[in-house]
Amino acid sequence: MKRSSTVARGGVVRAGAVRRVVLAAVSVALVAGCTAQAAGTGSGAAGPSGSASAQPSASESASASPSDSESASASPDASPTDDGKAPSSSPAFPTPEPSGSASDGAPASPVLMKDGDENEQVRELQARLRQLKHFDRAPTGFYGSMTARSVKSFQKKQGLTGTGSVDETTWQRLLGASRKPTADELKPSTTNALDTPAPACMTGRVLCISKESRTLAWMIDGKVVSSMDVRFGSENTPTREGTFSVGWKAREWTSTIYHTPMPYAMFFSGGQAVHYSSDFAARGYAGASHGCVNVRDRAKLAVLFDQVKVGDKVVVHW
């Protein structure tokens, strides 16, 4: 009985020794980059060199990668839901309210016009804003930053939130504060609004030129036939003011002093004339003439040149 007890104990010792050897072999295999299955039990078929087969079984492939539930449970933040499923890895955010919606749940006033729009309703918007002195340009039909600023100015004056976009409330307020634009207001003949004509412009055939509005109005017996934007001389070479007459005309002319072209020139005071200016057309009011009245619309001036006669009146006024 004593011997059998020793054998039993020896069997326990041998079994423990075998277990330690197997665990050591597994540890070495893991450090070397092999799978536990390939280095361990010998169930895989050995190749000619004695290494395990490179093709794992289906069960091995499944056991090599954790299941979805395992991946979720491995996350420290994950906690099961009521139905036992792991929560989504992305937090759920509340759905935002539509832009401009009221905090009390009332529907927002729909936006009718905004920055970037281009249509005839925008043109009417600009014309109506211009009537109310909120917009100081000719309507273009394009809703840009200048129109947005004008809308914001109108909104603030009306006690509305200055968004710069036109919603239904803003549009209805504007309709009530302005009148339906005329055809000339929607598509005016000049960028600048015409000034009130000087008294001397109200009779006869007159080139009525306003320094205040920077416009030229061709008038016959007090009625405007056509109009155009103009530019004047600088501080050093100012355009003279007063009542003159057209002394002579030249369809093509080059300045003898400055050597610059002066097409469709109509001279009214010494060397000063109304004429087309390519510089005005290109640079606008960033430049100035040497005293002449520059016109930037060549087509309009060409028509006017044919209508004006030598001796017609020229009035330059503020």
C-alpha positions in Angstrom: 0.0 0.0 0.0 2.9 2.3 0.7 4.4 1.7 -2.7 1.1 2.3 -4.5 0.7 5.5 -2.6 4.2 6.5 -3.7 3.4 5.7 -7.3 0.2 7.7 -7.1 2.1 10.6 -5.7 4.8 10.0 -8.4 2.0 10.0 -11.0 0.8 13.3 -9.7 4.3 14.7 -9.9 4.8 13.5 -13.4 1.4 14.9 -14.5 2.3 18.3 -13.0 5.7 18.2 -14.7 4.1 17.4 -18.1 1.6 20.3 -17.6 4.4 22.8 -16.9 6.3 21.6 -20.0 3.2 22.1 -22.2 2.6 25.6 -20.8 6.2 26.5 -21.4 5.9 25.3 -25.0 2.8 27.4 -25.5 4.5 30.5 -24.1 7.4 30.1 -26.5 5.1 29.6 -29.4 3.2 32.8 -28.6 6.3 34.8 -28.4 7.5 33.5 -31.8 4.2 34.7 -33.4 2.6 31.3 -34.0 -1.0 30.5 -33.0 -1.6 28.5 -30.0 -3.3 25.8 -32.0 -0.3 25.3 -34.3 2.2 25.1 -31.5 0.2 23.0 -29.0 -1.7 19.8 -29.2 -0.4 18.5 -32.5 -3.9 18.1 -34.1 -2.8 20.0 -37.2 -1.2 17.9 -40.0 2.6 18.3 -40.1 4.3 19.1 -43.3 7.6 17.6 -44.6 9.6 19.8 -42.2 7.4 18.9 -39.3 5.7 22.3 -39.0 2.0 22.6 -38.6 -0.2 23.0 -41.7 -0.6 26.6 -42.8 -4.4 26.1 -43.5 -6.3 26.3 -40.2 -9.7 24.6 -39.9 -12.9 26.5 -40.0 -13.2 26.2 -36.2 -9.7 27.5 -35.8 -10.5 30.6 -38.0 -13.6 31.3 -35.8 -11.7 30.9 -32.6 -8.8 33.1 -33.8 -11.0 36.3 -34.0 -13.4 37.3 -31.2 -17.1 37.6 -31.9 -18.9 41.0 -32.2 -20.2 40.5 -28.7 -16.8 39.8 -27.4 -15.3 42.9 -29.0 -18.1 45.0 -27.4 -17.7 43.5 -24.0 -13.9 44.1 -24.2 -14.6 47.9 -24.3 -14.3 49.4 -20.8 -17.3 51.8 -21.6 -19.6 49.2 -22.9 -22.6 48.1 -20.8 -25.4 45.7 -21.9 -28.8 47.2 -22.7 -32.1 45.9 -21.5 -32.2 43.3 -24.3 -28.7 42.1 -23.5 -27.1 43.6 -26.6 -24.0 45.8 -26.4 -24.6 49.6 -27.0 -23.5 51.4 -30.1 -19.9 52.6 -30.1 -21.1 56.1 -31.3 -23.0 58.3 -28.9 -26.5 59.4 -30.0 -26.9 63.1 -30.5 -30.3 64.9 -30.4 -31.7 65.9 -33.8 -31.2 69.7 -34.3 -34.1 71.9 -34.9 -34.5 73.4 -38.4 -32.6 76.5 -38.9 -34.5 79.6 -37.7 -37.2 77.6 -36.0 -38.8 79.2 -33.0 -37.9 77.9 -29.5 -41.6 77.4 -28.6 -42.0 74.9 -31.5 -43.8 77.2 -33.9 -42.8 76.7 -37.6 -40.0 79.0 -38.9 -40.9 81.7 -41.5 -39.6 80.2 -44.8 -36.6 81.9 -46.4 -37.6 83.4 -49.8 -34.3 85.0 -50.8 -30.8 84.7 -49.6 -27.1 85.4 -50.5 -26.3 83.7 -53.8 -29.8 83.8 -55.4 -30.3 85.4 -58.8 -33.7 86.1 -60.2 -36.3 88.7 -60.9 -37.7 88.7 -57.4 -34.3 89.7 -56.1 -34.4 92.6 -58.6 -37.8 93.7 -57.2 -36.4 93.4 -53.7 -33.5 95.7 -54.6 -35.7 98.2 -56.3 -38.0 98.4 -53.3 -35.1 98.7 -50.9 -33.8 101.5 -53.1 -37.1 103.4 -52.8 -36.6 103.3 -49.0 -32.9 104.4 -49.2 -31.6 101.1 -48.0 -30.0 100.2 -51.3 -28.0 102.8 -53.3 -27.2 100.8 -56.5 -29.2 99.9 -59.6 -31.0 96.6 -59.2 -29.0 93.7 -60.7 -31.1 90.7 -59.7 -28.2 89.1 -57.9 -28.3 88.7 -54.1 -24.8 89.5 -52.8 -23.2 90.9 -49.7 -24.5 94.5 -50.5 -28.1 93.3 -50.7 -27.7 91.3 -47.5 -26.5 94.4 -45.7 -29.4 96.4 -47.1 -31.9 93.7 -46.0 -30.4 93.7 -42.5 -30.7 97.5 -42.3 -34.4 97.3 -43.3 -35.0 94.5 -40.8 -33.5 96.4 -37.9 -35.5 99.5 -38.8 -38.6 97.3 -38.7 -37.7 95.8 -35.3 -37.0 92.4 -36.9 -34.0 90.1 -36.3 -31.2 91.3 -38.7 -30.5 88.0 -40.5 -29.7 89.5 -43.9 -32.0 86.9 -45.6 -35.5 87.6 -46.7 -38.2 85.5 -45.0 -41.9 85.8 -45.4 -42.2 88.3 -42.6 -39.5 90.6 -44.0 -41.0 90.4 -47.5 -44.5 91.3 -46.3 -43.1 94.2 -44.3 -41.3 95.5 -47.4 -44.3 95.2 -49.6 -46.3 97.3 -47.1 -43.6 99.9 -46.8 -42.9 100.4 -50.5 -44.7 100.6 -53.8 -44.6 98.4 -56.9 -41.4 99.4 -58.8 -41.7 100.9 -62.3 -39.9 99.4 -65.3 -37.3 102.1 -65.1 -36.8 101.4 -61.4 -36.3 97.7 -62.1 -33.8 98.3 -64.9 -32.7 102.0 -64.7 -30.7 103.6 -67.4 -27.9 104.5 -65.0 -26.2 102.9 -62.1 -26.6 106.1 -60.1 -30.0 107.7 -59.5 -30.7 110.8 -61.5 -30.5 114.1 -59.5 -33.2 116.8 -59.6 -32.4 118.8 -62.8 -31.1 122.3 -62.3 -33.6 125.0 -63.4 -31.5 125.8 -66.5 -32.0 122.2 -67.7 -35.8 122.5 -67.9 -36.0 124.3 -71.3 -34.6 123.5 -74.7 -32.1 120.8 -75.7 -29.7 120.3 -72.8 -26.9 118.0 -71.6 -27.8 118.2 -67.9 -24.8 117.1 -65.9 -25.0 116.6 -62.1 -21.9 116.4 -60.0 -24.0 115.4 -57.0 -25.4 112.2 -58.6 -22.6 111.8 -61.2 -25.1 111.5 -64.0 -25.7 113.0 -67.4 -29.3 113.4 -68.6 -30.1 114.3 -72.2 -33.2 116.4 -71.9 -35.5 118.0 -74.3 -38.0 120.6 -73.0 -37.8 119.2 -69.4 -38.1 115.5 -70.3 -35.3 113.0 -69.9 -34.6 111.3 -73.3 -31.6 109.2 -72.1 -29.1 109.2 -69.2 -25.8 107.7 -68.3 -23.1 107.6 -65.5 -20.3 110.1 -65.7 -17.0 110.9 -64.0 -15.3 114.3 -63.5 -11.9 115.8 -63.1 -9.8 115.5 -60.0 -9.1 118.2 -57.4 -6.1 119.5 -59.5 -8.0 119.4 -62.8 -11.7 120.1 -61.9 -14.5 120.1 -64.3 -15.9 123.6 -64.6 -19.5 124.3 -63.5 -21.9 126.6 -65.2 -24.0 126.9 -68.4 -22.2 126.3 -71.7 -23.0 125.2 -75.2 -21.5 122.5 -77.5 -18.8 124.3 -79.5 -17.7 121.5 -81.7 -17.8 117.7 -82.0 -15.4 114.9 -83.0 -16.3 111.3 -83.4 -12.6 110.3 -83.1 -10.2 112.6 -81.2 -6.9 112.2 -79.3 -6.0 114.7 -76.6 -3.2 117.0 -77.8 -2.0 117.5 -74.2 -2.4 114.0 -72.6 -2.3 112.0 -75.9 -5.2 109.8 -74.8 -8.2 108.8 -77.1 -11.4 110.8 -76.7 -14.0 109.1 -78.8 -17.4 110.8 -79.3 -16.1 114.1 -77.9 -18.5 117.0 -77.6 -16.5 120.1 -76.5 -18.3 122.7 -74.3 -15.6 124.7 -72.4 -12.2 125.2 -74.0 -10.6 121.7 -73.9 -13.2 120.2 -71.7 -15.6 117.8 -73.4 -18.1 115.0 -72.8 -16.4 111.9 -74.2 -16.1 108.1 -73.9 -13.4 106.9 -71.5 -12.0 103.4 -71.5 -10.3 104.1 -68.2 -13.7 104.9 -66.6 -15.2 101.8 -68.1 -12.3 99.7 -66.6 -11.7 101.4 -63.3 -14.9 103.1 -62.4 -14.7 105.9 -59.9 -11.3 104.8 -58.7 -9.8 107.3 -61.2 -10.6 110.8 -62.5 -10.4 112.8 -65.7 -8.3 115.8 -66.5 -11.4 118.0 -66.4 -13.6 116.3 -69.0 -16.9 114.6 -68.4 -16.1 110.9 -68.9 -18.8 108.4 -70.0 -18.3 104.6 -69.6 -21.2 103.4 -71.7 -19.8 103.6 -75.3 -23.0 102.4 -77.0 -25.2 104.9 -75.3 -22.8 107.8 -75.9 -22.6 106.9 -79.6 -26.4 107.3 -79.9 -26.3 110.5 -77.9 -23.5 111.9 -80.1 -25.7 111.6 -83.2 -28.6 113.4 -81.5 -26.7 116.4 -80.0 -26.1 119.3 -82.3 -23.5 122.1 -82.1 -25.0 124.9 -80.1 -27.1 122.7 -77.7 -26.9 123.7 -74.1 -24.6 122.0 -71.5 -25.3 122.6 -67.8 -22.9 121.3 -65.2 -24.2 121.7 -61.6 -24.3 120.3 -58.1 
